[in-house]
Amino acid sequence: ATEIHLVGIHGENVRLRLREGETIDEILEEAKGGNYDLIVTGSRGHKGIARYFIGSIAMSVAKHAPCSVLIAKNIKGIDDFLISTDGSEMAEKAEIFAAPIARELGAHVTLLSVAEEGETEGHAMERTRRAEMVVSQMGITCSLKVRAGRPADEIIEEAKEHDIVVMGSSGISGVKKFFIGSVPLKVIEYGESPVLLVR
């Protein structure tokens, strides 16, 4: 890689790196060797079956990156965070990762949990209350919301009212993910909002 070092106007240490090769391979190789906390990438917006033929750099990075990924698309603002929780360990990591960012930006935070088929909305509310305890320890006051239905569909619909969606990466196995899909990846692919996928 070719590298240039710059100092930003506020003292930021900026490294510009140029790598040659296949885009996805080089991004992932840089991410693995660079000990990064976050990859930020745009999205061309390919959806559904088109992405299998055209390919999507953003989707491939989201699937395979060793660190958290921010898919930046249709950016409206940074004042309203939607943090989705399913009560898992990865969801809690997402809450811990996103809360200080929201606090620094002065953003409003909404915690969302989706009650799937066969589950009561009361159980989903319990998950949001547990998440509220986590983020409140970081000085965040938030709103709680519950929706019922398919998680990806409900998150995508709710996200229309917010500036960014924050989710933990899915812990399901590769085979199961192939057949039913990962909720975070469905939200990235079919949703219109920026998504912060936390690992």
Secondary structure as the mmCIF struct_conf table of DSSP 4:
data_model
#
loop_
_struct_conf.conf_type_id
_struct_conf.id
_struct_conf.beg_label_comp_id
_struct_conf.beg_label_asym_id
_struct_conf.beg_label_seq_id
_struct_conf.end_label_comp_id
_struct_conf.end_label_asym_id
_struct_conf.end_label_seq_id
STRN STRN1 THR A 2 VAL A 7
TURN_TY1_P TURN_TY1_P1 ILE A 9 HIS A 10
BEND BEND1 GLY A 11 GLY A 11
STRN STRN2 ASN A 13 LEU A 18
BEND BEND2 GLY A 21 GLY A 21
HELX_RH_AL_P HELX_RH_AL_P1 THR A 23 GLY A 34
TURN_TY1_P TURN_TY1_P2 ASN A 35 ASN A 35
BEND BEND3 ASP A 37 ASP A 37
STRN STRN3 LEU A 38 GLY A 42
TURN_TY1_P TURN_TY1_P3 GLY A 48 ILE A 49
HELX_RH_AL_P HELX_RH_AL_P2 ALA A 50 ILE A 54
HELX_RH_AL_P HELX_RH_AL_P3 ILE A 57 HIS A 64
BEND BEND4 PRO A 66 CYS A 67
STRN STRN4 SER A 68 ALA A 72
BEND BEND5 ASN A 74 ASN A 74
BEND BEND6 ILE A 78 ASP A 79
STRN STRN5 ASP A 80 SER A 84
BEND BEND7 GLY A 87 SER A 88
HELX_RH_AL_P HELX_RH_AL_P4 GLU A 89 LEU A 105
TURN_TY1_P TURN_TY1_P4 GLY A 106 GLY A 106
STRN STRN6 HIS A 108 ALA A 115
TURN_TY1_P TURN_TY1_P5 GLU A 117 GLY A 118
HELX_RH_AL_P HELX_RH_AL_P5 GLU A 121 SER A 136
TURN_TY1_P TURN_TY1_P6 GLN A 137 GLY A 139
STRN STRN7 CYS A 142 ALA A 148
BEND BEND8 GLY A 149 GLY A 149
HELX_RH_AL_P HELX_RH_AL_P6 PRO A 151 ALA A 159
TURN_TY1_P TURN_TY1_P7 LYS A 160 GLU A 161
BEND BEND9 HIS A 162 ASP A 163
STRN STRN8 ILE A 164 GLY A 168
HELX_LH_PP_P HELX_LH_PP_P1 SER A 169 SER A 170
HELX_RH_AL_P HELX_RH_AL_P7 GLY A 174 ILE A 180
HELX_RH_AL_P HELX_RH_AL_P8 VAL A 183 TYR A 190
BEND BEND10 GLU A 192 SER A 193
STRN STRN9 VAL A 195 VAL A 198
#
